[in-house]
Amino acid sequence: MREAIANRVKEAFPEISAEISVDERRIVTVRGECRSWEELVEVGHYIAHMEEVKNVVNEMTVAGMEIPHKDYTAFREAGEKKGVIDRKDVVIIGAGVSGCGIARELSKYNLSVVVVEMSDDVCTGASKANNGNIHPGHAAKPGTLKAKLNVLGNRMYDRWAEELNFRLDRCGAMGAICDPKMMSALEQAYQVAVANGVDGVELTDGPRALELVPELREYDGEIIASIWLPSMGLVEPYEVVVALAENAAKNGVSFRFNTTVADILTEDGQVKGVVTSEGIIEADYVINCAGVYADEMSAMAGDKSYTIHGRKGTIAILDKNRKPEFASLSSVLTGAEVQSSSRKNKESKGGGMCRTPEWNILLGPSATEVPDKEDNTTTPEDLDYAMATNSNDAAGYSDIIRIFAGVRPADYTEDFIIEMSPVTHGFINVGGIQSPGLAAAPAIAQMVEGILIDDCKERRIPVEKKKDFDPVNPKKVEFRHMTREEQDALIQKDPRYGRIICRCESITEGEILDAIHSPVTPGSIDAIKRRTRAGMGRCQGGFCQPRVLEILARELGKDKTEICQKDGDSRILYDSNRHVTPGGRER
Amino acid sequence: MKKIRTDIAVIGGGPAGMAAALEAKRQGAGDVMIIERDVEPGGILQQCIHDGFGLHRFKKRMAGTEYAQVFIDEIEQTDIKVLTDTMVLEVTQEKTIYACNSRDGMLEIDAKAVILSMGCRERTASQVLLYGYRPAGVLTAGTVQRYINLEGYLPGTSAVILGSGDIGLIMARRMTLEHIEVKGVYEVMPNPGGLTRNIVQCLDDYHIPLHLSTSVTKIHGKKRIEGVTVAKLDENRKVIPGTEEYISCDLLVLAVGLIPENELSIQAGIELDPRTKGPVLDNRFMTSVPGIFAAGNVAVVFDLVDYVSQSGEIAARGAVDYINGKPMEELSYEETVPAGNINFIVPQRIVRGETADTTLFMRVKKPDKKVAMDCEENGTVIATKRYPFVAPPEMISCTVTVSGSGPLKVEMKEGSGNA
């Protein structure tokens, strides 16, 4: 098998001398030197797509390029010095949608669970920087774990939204056609959707398409057919993750932020805990939801079985004054989107034009392979790619209020890896959770719950459901969505809702205080933004940042110079050597 | 919901709003109310502790706060009601205002006339397409000014300023005085964006370099900004390869332009001018919705506060005339037409068939010297003005008597060359 793979790689990439090894699990490790990062990624995909290969560990290098690797030494040494600080049944690494979803699922049981997160808050990685689409599951390759969990997860979202009280907009999606030549492609898409079990998918004629998406009547050409995906949904992703984390915390899960996992403790093939930058946490189970670092965590647990390559996606958000053309995510397919030569990435075309549940037009994401897993820089090329998905003639670059990028944690099979490690018992991998990871999250959480609870039973660890588990989050006050009468009544009851802090999004002081005094305390300006939308509008915090900063300092009993924008040393203010009175600060 | 009736409601208690309210009172208006979102009136002047305000109006150099105080004091002598800490959420075509605060809850204010004076906001990093990371330490000049002047904190120790608009220049000096090292001011355009006097007094006097046709092309630093890449731009504003330079800094100050804050106007269905990004105004500074007027930076970004106050007074006289029953519904208009080097004119139109003293506020497209400007109504030159020097950052204001007999063309022909 090794030889056959090596020969095929040599044939496909004659310029590269790749060294191939295969283990008994059919995991291929490839070493050697490539000429570019893109080529390195291509070799990884090429091998992973061979039928007999389970996954690829890509240890190739690139000529003349220093590939950034995270050095955990200092974190590990600091943690070992501090010794054992906690003992839990379950440690979850990473507070993204997977980690928080699983934490909330496990909080139903009499298990002690801690989520450790390297950043200062939940939802700071790939879970944050995406388009918030709850994909129907029509795009995934039939037969993959991704396809299965996507469709299942999508179906489970209504319950999540209802229990956790976040906004889910089942807007539906349509791909319509005017050109009969596009018919076979449309039918093919329909067959894939049916094969994946997508809920409610419909292949329609023209009149039915116009009935479902009336806005298409404005289109110049005659719509002759369409694929309709009623289960397409939209969420604000950070709303989902914050809600999951808050509910988990309410049900007993603890969170440790600014805590980097630097090693996994194992003994005789059994996981024993984690060494973090803040000390050692002993545990019977470690669940690896570390996003772009999941492969490194798995390797620390002695299970080097996949490699994550970061795929950067850049997104542009437009001003709300520019209205989306469609309530649903609908477009007329011309075939150009498939043939587009600007499509750089064979594995992912990225996303298109859509909108947020708050009705901002959202363009992108792009899809660019990056060697640095934390490279969330925006570039003109990526922005142009995202903007090219814009089909609204009235909207353009001048409507942009925010450009951001995130890094998707992709493995080389481009599927999810969810399993109990066959090497280190008790270590559960939840790796490669890229798109549609947000849509699949409820199903991922359920699957991991199954793996863990079954294992507990097998190992005769007594585990039972808690009687006092409360699946419901109270509905949050959203001043902006209330009628004037409701707003008035709210302020009469609690005057703090009468002070608008973020003028662009109409966010009140009361809402910011609600966020600060919630089960998972936010400590930074960005953490407040994710919970309340303060700073998310067209002025991007120019008006509200000083006000939010003041409230944070006051409520957390800190000096203003201690308040950060996000994690790490991201302080906003330094001390002045000047006395300012009155109205300003006094000393 | 508390309901209030008033003759004139002024939205925003900055220099435009305060001047408007006072002028309305002088003209005999009954109930006049200012709705201000901050805890006290004054608007952005509250953080403008530098001097240079009031040269035209008071014939002396005043600090922004000092200039504002003159109006605040005068308002205190009147029965003008100032609702502070109150945010306006909506204005309707029927001139009903919804505003809220902690004391009253939601207020429904029915006004006979409304004067919009919400000012403007600053353009942001995303709006000028700044690429790279999104760390702490990238702030607009106005926010930096607030932190330093109002709150007494410093937002950095070494700064790069992008944009040579007036606030950027003022902050270059201000930060230098606060021992923040200002490494340079970078301007995308080949000409400075701010007033000449500010270039001299804020940059030259402090030996701060101004780099024209240069932009920040990348922001470095994942958590706190660590530096920027700057690069020279060609005449098409494209980066000239090989001119990139890394400059370390822990603060990037953006002074990249102001946008009139017209979200309330858009909600009310008021027509906007794509050039000024403010409402289309007539010579009473009335918007396309009868009874709703606009003044100050919400109408067009002015350079001098003196003009802002003046515009407030024009709008106030219009509003008082309106509530006194001067017919202003379904008026017909003649356009004002910029020609030659004139870029835009506010007001955009004048009332047909009505003789009135009309103040025009204009900006030129490019710098020039020794120029003449003709105001031509319906083909007849009604006024000619000469200027030794014109430049886009310096607004031109002139008052002419129009008869509304036809389009008002204002043309500035080429002078003796680039200034």
Interface residues (C-beta under 8 A of the other chain):
Chain A: N321 E374 N376 T377 T378 T379 P380 L383 Y397 S398 I400 I401 R402 I403 F404 R484 E485 Q487 D488 A489 I491 Q492 P495 R496 G498 R499 I500 R503 C504 S506 R538 C539 Q540 G542 F543 Q545 P546 K560 T561 C564 Q565 K566 D567 G568 D569 S570 R571 I572 L573 Y574 D575 S576 N577 R578 H579 V580 G583 G584 R585
Chain B: M1 K2 R37 D85 M87 L89 Y98 C100 N101 S102 R103 D104 G105 M106 E108 R121 E122 T124 A125 S126 Q127 L129 Y131 G132 Y133 R134 P135 A136 G137 L139 T140 G142 T143 R146 Y147 I148 L150 E151 G152 Y153 L154 P155 G156 T157 E178 H179 K218 K222 K223 R224 E263 I266
